[in-house]
Amino acid sequence: MKTRTVELVASPRAPHFVGDGFRVHNFIPSGFRLDMQRMSPFLMLDYNSTYNFPPSDKPKGVGVHPHKGFETVTIAYKGRVAHHDSSGGGGVIGEGDVQWMTAANGILHKEYHEEEWSKKGGDFQMVQLWVNLPAKYKKTTPKYQAIKSKDIKRHELPNHEGTIEVIAGEYNGVQGSASTFTPVHLFNARLKKGGKADFQISAEYNTALLVLEGNIIINGTEKVPTDHLALMSNDGEKFNIEAVDDALVLILSGEPINEPIAAQGPFVMNTRAELMEAFNDFNIGKFGYLED
């Protein structure tokens, strides 16, 4: 079995605000080797690195907006976010929780700092992924998966070196909690200093590692510091990571969806005509109603 090598290590781009509640570094799409086709099925990765929000009586966030044709996945590491959507989905995601929203045929949603957390303020750290849907699923009914930290399956590494949290996909026989439309692996690796973890994933799957805390070494040679993303080449199945100090790493990997991508703003379809249809459906109210 061949070792998968590192194709590039990407530094965080200058942060920008999404609404007034999410200060993010965008990693996907951010260049020819991190574009939507290269990273398929992952369309977007926004990373809110640890940022301290002061107390606020009015929760910060993003008001009502539409999505169609894909899924949004929000992983909470620090802070709390309240979500509501026009299909009736919603709730609060706190530290360690995951929100997996399938926009599919069209949905409106809004997301804000949870009210009580907002009043106190504090450190806030989140990741939001957009995961594409194949054409045959883009017009299915929207759905919502609220995955609490306590329900996420875990694999304990030997010698107390750390834990692999399996959000989606499979690791060492442990099956993830999230249901997906195409094969996707999504893991949090929480490693103690000196801890090591081995991974074996199909070479066909597009794979990247985001270092949220600490510093790691991949395959004993490639150093990846905090807040950087490593893109893995599609040249092998196995790789390993070692924590230089206590580390938290998000591993994302998925089978590419080999279909055309037509993307504009909050909609991702397969053709320009379908994009125009999505805008029209939104404008005439087919996504339902949600109060801002």
DOBAVEX-107765 format. One record per atom (N, C-alpha, C, O): residue in three letters; x, y, z. Coordinates in steps of 0.05 Angstrom, whole numbers, plus 5000, padded with zeros to 4 digits. Example, Ala and Ser with C-alpha at 12.3 -4.5 7.8 and 13.67 -1.06 7.14 Angstrom:
% residues 2
Ala526448865156 Ala524649105156 Ala526449345156 Ala528549345169 Ser525749555142 Ser527349795143 Ser525850015157 Ser526850235161 
***
This chain:
% residues 292
Met501749765000 Met500050005000 Met501850255000 Met503750275016 Lys501150444983 Lys502950674978 Lys502250904997 Lys499950935005 Thr504351055005 Thr503951285023 Thr502951525007 Thr503951584985 Arg500951655018 Arg499951905006 Arg501652135015 Arg502052175038 Thr502552294996 Thr504352525002 Thr502852785004 Thr500452804997 Val504152985015 Val503053255018 Val503453404992 Val505753434983 Glu501253514981 Glu501453674956 Glu502153954962 Glu503854074948 Leu500954074983 Leu501654344991 Leu500654395019 Leu498854265029 Val501954595032 Val501054695058 Val500154985054 Val501855155046 Ala497655045058 Ala496555305053 Ala496355465079 Ala495455375100 Ser497455715078 Ser497255895100 Ser494456015101 Ser493156035080 Pro493556105125 Pro490856235126 Pro490856495111 Pro492756655114 Arg488856545095 Arg488556795082 Arg487657005102 Arg486756935124 Ala487757265094 Ala486857475112 Ala483957425119 Ala482357355102 Pro483157455145 Pro480457395153 Pro478457605143 Pro479157835138 His475957525140 His473757705134 His471357625150 His471157395159 Phe469457805153 Phe467057745168 Phe464857645150 Phe464357765129 Val463457435158 Val460957345146 Val458857435166 Val458657345188 Gly457057625157 Gly455357755175 Gly457057915195 Gly459158015187 Asp456257925220 Asp457958045240 Asp458757855262 Asp459757925283 Gly458157595257 Gly458657395278 Gly460657185272 Gly461257015289 Phe461757185247 Phe463656975239 Phe466057105226 Phe465857215204 Arg468357085239 Arg470857205228 Arg472456975216 Arg473656815232 Val472456945190 Val473456695178 Val475856735159 Val476256945147 His477556525158 His479556495137 His478356295117 His477456085124 Asn478356375092 Asn477256195071 Asn479556025059 Asn481456135049 Phe479255765060 Phe481155585048 Phe480155465022 Phe481755415004 Ile477655405020 Ile476355294996 Ile473955464989 Ile472255515006 Pro473755564964 Pro475655554942 Pro477655784944 Pro476856014948 Ser480155734941 Ser482155944944 Ser484555904926 Ser486855944934 Gly484055824901 Gly486355794883 Gly486055534867 Gly484255374873 Phe487655504846 Phe487255284827 Phe487555014840 Phe486354814830 Arg489154994861 Arg489454734874 Arg487554694898 Arg487554484911 Leu486054904904 Leu484054884925 Leu481354984915 Leu479855104929 Asp480754924889 Asp478155014878 Asp476054794881 Asp476654574892 Met473654854872 Met471454674877 Met471754404864 Met470954194875 Gln472854394840 Gln473254144826 Gln475453974839 Gln475153734843 Arg477654104845 Arg479953964857 Arg479153844884 Arg480053634892 Met477553994899 Met476853914926 Met474253754928 Met473353684950 Ser472853704906 Ser470353564906 Ser470453324924 Ser472353164922 Pro468353274940 Pro465753404941 Pro465553654958 Pro463353754963 Phe467853754968 Phe467853994985 Phe467954244969 Phe469854284953 Leu465854414972 Leu465654654956 Leu466854894969 Leu467955074956 Met466754894996 Met467655125011 Met468555035039 Met467454855051 Leu470755165049 Leu471555135076 Leu472255405087 Leu474155535079 Asp470655495106 Asp471155745121 Asp471955665150 Asp470555505162 Tyr474055785159 Tyr475055715186 Tyr475155965203 Tyr476656145198 Asn473455965224 Asn473456175244 Asn475556095265 Asn474855955284 Ser478056185261 Ser480056125281 Ser479356265307 Ser477656445307 Thr480556175329 Thr479756275355 Thr479756585356 Thr481756705351 Tyr477456695363 Tyr477056985363 Tyr475257055386 Tyr473256925390 Asn475957255402 Asn474457325425 Asn472357545418 Asn473057765411 Phe469857465421 Phe467657655418 Phe466957775444 Phe466557625464 Pro466758045446 Pro465958165472 Pro463058115477 Pro461558045459 Pro462158155502 Pro459358115508 Pro457558295491 Pro458358525485 Ser455158195484 Ser453358345467 Ser450458265474 Ser449858025475 Asp448758465479 Asp445958405484 Asp444458315459 Asp442458175460 Lys445458415436 Lys444358335410 Lys446158125398 Lys448458185390 Pro445257875395 Pro446957665384 Pro447957725356 Pro446357815339 Lys450457675351 Lys451657725325 Lys451357475308 Lys451057255319 Gly451357505282 Gly451057275264 Gly450457345236 Gly451357555226 Val448857175223 Val448057215195 Val445057185193 Val443856985203 Gly443757385181 Gly440857385179 Gly439857185158 Gly441357025147 Val437257185153 Val435956995135 Val437257005107 Val437457225095 His438056775097 His439156755070 His438556475059 His438156285075 Pro438556445033 Pro437856185020 Pro440256015014 Pro442556105012 His439755755010 His441655564999 His440155364982 His437755304987 Lys441455254962 Lys440355044945 Lys442554884932 Lys444554994923 Gly442154614932 Gly443954444916 Gly446254314931 Gly447754164918 Phe446454354957 Phe448754244972 Phe448054225001 Phe445754275009 Glu450054165018 Glu449654145047 Glu451654335061 Glu453854365052 Thr450754445083 Thr452554605100 Thr453054445125 Thr451254325137 Val455654435133 Val456454285157 Val457954485175 Val460054585167 Thr456954525199 Thr458154705218 Thr459154545242 Thr457554405255 Ile461754575248 Ile462954435271 Ile463754645291 Ile465254825286 Ala462654615316 Ala463154805337 Ala465454705355 Ala465354475365 Tyr467454865358 Tyr469754805376 Tyr469654975401 Tyr470254875423 Lys469055235398 Lys468755415420 Lys466455605414 Lys466155685391 Gly464755655434 Gly462455835430 Gly459955675425 Gly459955425424 Arg457755815421 Arg455155685416 Arg453655845394 Arg453656085394 Val452355695376 Val450855815354 Val448055705354 Val447555465357 Ala446155885350 Ala443355815347 Ala442655825317 Ala443456015303 His441155625308 His440455605280 His437455555277 His436155425293 His436255675256 His433455635249 His433255625219 His434655775205 Asp431555445208 Asp431155435179 Asp428155405172 Asp426555345189 Ser427655445147 Ser424855455137 Ser423555175135 Ser421155155129 Ser425154965139 Ser423954695139 Ser423254605167 Ser422154385170 Gly423754775187 Gly423054705214 Gly425454605230 Gly425254555254 Gly427754585217 Gly430154495231 Gly431354725248 Gly430754955242 Gly432854645268 Gly434154855284 Gly434954745311 Gly434554515318 Gly436154925326 Gly437154855352 Gly439655005358 Gly440355195345 Val441054925379 Val443555045388 Val445754845386 Val445554615395 Ile447954925373 Ile450354755373 Ile452454885392 Ile453155115389 Gly453454725410 Gly455454815429 Gly458054675424 Gly458354535403 Glu459954695442 Glu462654595437 Glu462554295433 Glu461554145449 Gly463654205410 Gly463753925403 Gly461453835386 Gly461453615376 Asp459354005383 Asp457053925367 Asp457453975338 Asp459154135330 Val455753855321 Val455853885292 Val452953935282 Val451053795291 Gln452754115264 Gln450154175250 Gln450454105221 Gln452154225207 Trp448853925211 Trp449053825183 Trp446453885170 Trp444453745174 Met446354095153 Met443854175140 Met443954115111 Met445754205096 Thr442053965101 Thr441753905073 Thr439854105060 Thr437454085064 Ala441054295045 Ala439354495032 Ala437754375009 Ala435454435005 Ala439054194994 Ala437754044972 Ala436054234954 Ala437154404941 Asn433454204954 Asn431654344936 Asn431154634943 Asn429654764930 Gly432254724965 Gly432055004972 Gly431055045001 Gly429154925009 Ile432455225015 Ile431855275043 Ile432755555050 Ile434555665038 Leu431455675070 Leu432355925082 Leu433355855110 Leu432155695124 His435555985118 His436355945146 His437856195156 His438656375141 Lys438156195183 Lys439556415196 Lys441156285219 Lys440356085230 Glu443356405226 Glu445056305247 Glu446356535263 Glu447556715251 Tyr446056515289 Tyr447056725307 Tyr448456605331 Tyr448056375337 His450056765344 His451156685370 His448756635388 His446856795389 Glu448856415403 Glu446656355422 Glu446356575442 Glu448356695451 Glu443956645449 Glu443256895463 Glu444756915490 Glu446057125495 Glu444756705507 Glu446056725533 Glu449056735530 Glu450456875545 Trp450156585510 Trp453056595505 Trp453856875496 Trp455856975505 Ser452156995479 Ser452757255468 Ser452957465491 Ser454657645490 Lys451257445511 Lys451257635533 Lys453857625549 Lys454757825560 Lys455057385550 Lys457557355564 Lys460057395546 Lys462057495555 Gly459757325520 Gly461957345501 Gly464057125508 Gly463656965525 Gly466257135493 Gly468356935497 Gly469656845472 Gly469156955450 Asp471356645474 Asp472756535451 Asp470856385433 Asp469156235443 Phe471156415407 Phe469356305388 Phe471156175366 Phe472856295355 Gln470555915360 Gln472155775340 Gln470255575326 Gln469055405339 Met470055595300 Met468155435285 Met469355365257 Met471155505247 Val468355155245 Val468955095217 Val466255065203 Val464454925213 Gln466055175179 Gln463655115163 Gln464655005136 Gln466255125122 Leu463554775129 Leu464054645103 Leu461454655086 Leu459254635097 Trp461854685060 Trp459654635041 Trp460354375027 Trp462554345016 Val458554185027 Val458953925014 Val456953894991 Val454553924995 Asn458053844968 Asn456353834944 Asn454453594944 Asn455053394958 Leu452353614929 Leu450553384925 Leu450553304895 Leu450753484878 Pro450553054889 Pro450252974861 Pro447653074849 Pro445753124864 Ala447553094822 Ala445253204809 Ala442653074817 Ala440653204821 Lys442752804821 Lys440352654827 Lys439252714855 Lys436952644861 Tyr440852844872 Tyr439852904899 Tyr439353204903 Tyr438453284925 Lys440053374884 Lys439853664888 Lys436953754892 Lys436553974903 Lys435053604883 Lys432253684886 Lys430753514906 Lys428253504905 Thr432153394924 Thr430853244946 Thr429853434967 Thr430553674967 Thr428353334986 Thr427253505008 Thr429453575027 Thr431053405035 Pro429553835036 Pro431553915056 Pro431253755082 Pro429053665089 Lys433453715096 Lys433453585122 Lys435653705139 Lys437353855130 Tyr435553625165 Tyr437353735185 Tyr438253525204 Tyr436553375215 Gln440853505208 Gln441953315228 Gln443353475250 Gln445253615245 Ala442253455274 Ala443553575297 Ala445153355312 Ala443953175323 Ile447753375311 Ile449453165322 Ile450853275347 Ile452653445345 Lys450053175370 Lys451153265395 Lys453853135400 Lys454352905391 Ser455653275414 Ser458253165420 Ser458152895433 Ser459752715426 Lys456252855451 Lys456052605466 Lys455252365448 Lys455752135455 Asp454152435424 Asp453252225406 Asp455252155384 Asp454851975369 Ile457452305383 Ile459552265363 Ile461152015372 Ile462152005394 Lys461451825353 Lys462951585360 Lys465951645360 Lys466951825345 Arg467451505378 Arg470251565381 Arg471951305381 Arg471051095389 His474351345371 His476351125372 His478651225389 His479851425383 Glu479251075411 Glu481451145429 Glu484051035418 Glu484250795413 Leu485951195414 Leu488551105404 Leu490050965427 Leu489651015450 Pro491850785419 Pro493350635440 Pro495150825457 Pro495851035448 Asn495750725481 Asn497650855499 Asn496751145506 Asn498351315513 His494051185506 His492951445514 His494051675497 His494451905507 Glu494651625471 Glu495851825454 Glu493752025443 Glu494552235432 Gly491251955445 Gly489152135435 Gly486651995427 Gly486351755432 Thr484852145414 Thr482252045406 Thr481652135378 Thr482252365370 Ile480351955362 Ile479352035336 Ile476252045338 Ile475051845344 Glu475152285334 Glu472252315334 Glu471252275305 Glu472152415287 Val469452085301 Val468552015274 Val465752145270 Val463752045278 Ile465852385257 Ile463352525251 Ile461852395228 Ile459452345230 Ala463352325207 Ala462152185184 Ala464251995173 Ala466652025177 Gly463251785159 Gly465051595148 Gly465851385168 Gly464351325186 Glu468251275165 Glu469151055182 Glu472051065188 Glu473751135170 Tyr472751015213 Tyr475551005221 Tyr476050765239 Tyr474850735260 Asn477650575230 Asn478450345246 Asn476050195257 Asn476050105280 Gly474050165240 Gly471650015247 Gly469450185262 Gly467350075267 Val470050435268 Val468150605281 Val466650765260 Val467850905244 Gln464050745259 Gln462350875239 Gln461351145249 Gln460551175272 Gly461551355232 Gly460651615240 Gly457651645244 Gly456151485234 Ser456851865258 Ser454051905264 Ser452552025241 Ser450151985239 Ala453852185224 Ala452352325203 Ala451752145179 Ala453451975172 Ser449452185167 Ser448852055142 Ser449552235119 Ser449152475121 Thr450752125098 Thr451652285075 Thr450552165049 Thr449851935048 Phe450552335028 Phe449452245002 Phe451552114985 Phe450951954968 Thr454052184990 Thr456352054977 Thr458451994998 Thr458252105020 Pro460351814993 Pro462351745013 Pro463951995023 Pro465352115007 Val463752055048 Val465252275061 Val466352175088 Val464952055103 His468952235092 His470152195119 His470552465131 His471752645119 Leu469752495156 Leu470152745171 Leu470852675200 Leu469252565215 Phe473452725207 Phe474452645233 Phe475652885248 Phe476853065235 Asn475452885274 Asn477053055291 Asn479152885304 Asn478452685318 Ala481652945300 Ala483852795314 Ala484752975337 Ala485853195333 Arg484352885362 Arg485253025385 Arg487652865397 Arg487352655408 Leu490052975392 Leu492552835399 Leu494052965421 Leu494253205423 Lys495052795439 Lys496952895460 Lys499652945447 Lys500252835426 Lys501253105460 Lys504053155450 Lys505452885446 Lys505552715464 Gly506452845421 Gly507852595414 Gly505952385404 Gly506852175395 Gly503352435406 Gly501352235397 Gly501352205367 Gly501852395352 Lys500851965357 Lys500851905329 Lys498251775321 Lys497051625337 Ala497351825296 Ala494951695286 Ala495451615257 Ala496551775241 Asp494651375249 Asp494951275222 Asp492251285208 Asp490151235220 Phe492351355182 Phe489951365166 Phe490251205140 Phe492451195129 Gln488151085132 Gln488150935107 Gln485550995092 Gln483350915099 Ile485851155070 Ile483551255055 Ile484151215025 Ile486451255016 Ser482151145010 Ser482451104981 Ser483951344968 Ser483351574974 Ala485851274951 Ala487451484938 Ala485751664920 Ala486451894915 Glu483451564912 Glu481551714895 Glu480351944910 Glu479652154899 Tyr479951914936 Tyr478552114952 Tyr480252354956 Tyr482652334962 Asn479052594952 Asn480452844957 Asn480552884987 Asn478552865001 Thr482952954997 Thr483452955026 Thr485053195034 Thr487053275021 Ala484253315057 Ala485753545068 Ala485653525099 Ala483853405110 Leu487553665111 Leu487753675141 Leu487953965149 Leu489654105140 Leu486254045167 Leu486254315178 Leu487154295208 Leu485954165224 Val489354435214 Val490454435241 Val489254665257 Val489754895252 Leu487554595276 Leu486154795292 Leu487654875318 Leu487455095327 Glu489154685329 Glu490654735353 Glu493354585350 Glu493454365339 Gly495454705361 Gly498054565361 Gly499354565334 Gly498654715316 Asn501354385331 Asn502854345307 Asn503254055302 Asn503453895321 Ile503253965277 Ile503453685270 Ile505653635249 Ile506553825236 Ile506453385247 Ile508153295225 Ile506753065211 Ile505752875223 Ile506653085184 Ile505352885168 Ile507552705156 Ile509552805145 Asn507152445159 Asn509052245148 Asn511952285157 Asn513852215143 Gly512252405181 Gly514952435192 Gly516652655180 Gly518852695189 Thr515552795160 Thr517252995146 Thr515953275143 Thr517353475145 Glu513353275137 Glu511953535130 Glu510753665155 Glu508953555167 Lys511853895162 Lys510754045185 Lys508454215177 Lys508454355156 Val506354205193 Val503954375188 Val503254515214 Val502454395234 Pro503554785214 Pro503054935239 Pro500054995243 Pro498354945226 Thr499555105267 Thr496855185274 Thr495555365252 Thr496955535241 Asp492955325247 Asp491355485229 Asp492255455199 Asp491555625183 His493755245193 His494455185165 His492954935156 His492154775172 Leu492754915129 Leu491454685117 Leu493354545099 Leu494654665083 Ala493454275102 Ala495054105085 Ala493253965065 Ala491453825073 Leu493853995039 Leu492453855018 Leu494153605011 Leu496553625006 Met492853375012 Met494253125006 Met493953054976 Met491853094964 Ser496152954965 Ser496052864937 Ser494352614935 Ser493852474955 Asn493452554910 Asn491852314905 Asn493752084895 Asn493251964874 Asp495852034910 Asp497951854901 Asp498351614919 Asp500251464916 Gly496651574939 Gly496951354957 Gly494551334976 Gly492851514976 Glu494551134993 Glu492351085011 Glu492951155040 Glu491151235054 Lys495451115048 Lys496051135077 Lys497751385083 Lys499451465067 Phe497251495106 Phe498951715116 Phe498651715147 Phe496851595158 Asn500451855160 Asn500251875189 Asn500852165198 Asn502252315184 Ile499852225221 Ile500452495233 Ile501552455261 Ile500752265275 Glu503352635269 Glu504452635296 Glu504152915308 Glu504753105294 Ala503352925332 Ala502953185346 Ala505653275358 Ala506753145375 Val506553515349 Val508953625361 Val508353725390 Val510053695407 Asp505953825393 Asp504853895420 Asp501953815419 Asp500953715399 Asp500453845441 Asp497653775441 Asp496353895416 Asp496654135411 Ala494853735401 Ala493853835375 Ala490953745370 Ala490053545381 Leu489653905354 Leu486953845344 Leu486953885314 Leu487654095304 Val486253665300 Val486453665271 Val483753575259 Val482653365267 Leu482653725240 Leu480253645225 Leu481253505199 Leu482653625183 Ile480353255196 Ile481053105171 Ile478553085154 Ile476552985164 Leu478653185129 Leu476353165112 Leu477153025086 Leu479253085074 Ser475552825078 Ser476152665055 Ser473552575042 Ser471752505056 Gly473452575016 Gly471052485003 Gly471452394974 Gly473352474961 Glu469652224965 Glu469652134938 Glu468752364920 Glu466652474924 Pro470352434899 Pro469652664882 Pro467052604867 Pro466552384859 Ile465452814863 Ile463052804847 Ile463852914819 Ile464253154816 Asn464052734800 Asn465052814774 Asn462752914756 Asn461952794737 Glu461753154764 Glu459653284749 Glu460353574746 Glu461953684762 Pro459153714726 Pro459654004723 Pro458654154748 Pro456754074761 Ile460054374755 Ile459254544777 Ile458554824766 Ile460154954753 Ala456054904772 Ala455255184766 Ala454555314792 Ala452455244804 Ala456255494801 Ala455855614828 Ala455655914826 Ala457156044812 Gln453756024841 Gln453556314844 Gln452356374871 Gln450056294876 Gly453856524887 Gly452756594914 Gly451956344930 Gly453656164934 Pro449456334939 Pro448556124957 Pro447555874942 Pro446455694955 Phe447855864916 Phe446755644901 Phe448955494886 Phe450755624874 Val448855224886 Val450755064871 Val449254854856 Val448154664867 Met449154884829 Met447754694812 Met449654574792 Met452054594795 Asn448554454770 Asn450254334750 Asn450454504724 Asn452354474709 Thr448454664719 Thr448354824695 Thr447455114701 Thr446355174722 Arg448055294683 Arg447255574685 Arg444255594686 Arg443155754701 Ala442955434670 Ala439955444670 Ala438855364697 Ala436855484706 Glu440055174710 Glu439055084736 Glu439555304757 Glu438055344776 Leu441755454754 Leu442355674772 Leu440155894769 Leu439155994789 Met439455954744 Met437356154740 Met434656064752 Met433156214763 Glu434155804750 Glu431755684761 Glu431755714792 Glu429755774804 Ala434155674804 Ala434455694833 Ala433855984842 Ala432356024862 Phe434956174828 Phe434356454835 Phe431456514832 Phe430256654849 Asn430156414811 Asn427356464807 Asn425656334829 Asn423856464840 Asp426356084836 Asp424855944857 Asp425056104883 Asp423056124898 Phe427456204889 Phe427756364913 Phe426056624912 Phe424756694932 Asn426156754890 Asn424757014887 Asn421656984889 Asn420357174898 Ile420656754881 Ile417756714882 Ile416756574907 Ile414456504910 Gly418656524925 Gly417956424951 Gly417856124955 Gly416656024974 Lys419055974936 Lys418855684938 Lys420555564961 Lys420255324968 Phe422355724973 Phe424055624994 Phe422655645021 Phe423855585042 Gly420155745021 Gly418755775046 Gly419156045058 Gly420056235045 Tyr418556065084 Tyr418756325098 Tyr420156295125 Tyr419856095139 Leu421756485131 Leu423156495157 Leu423456785166 Leu424456945151 Glu422556835190 Glu422657105200 Glu425557175208 Glu426857015221 Asp426357415201 Asp429157505207 Asp429357585236 Asp431557665245 
***
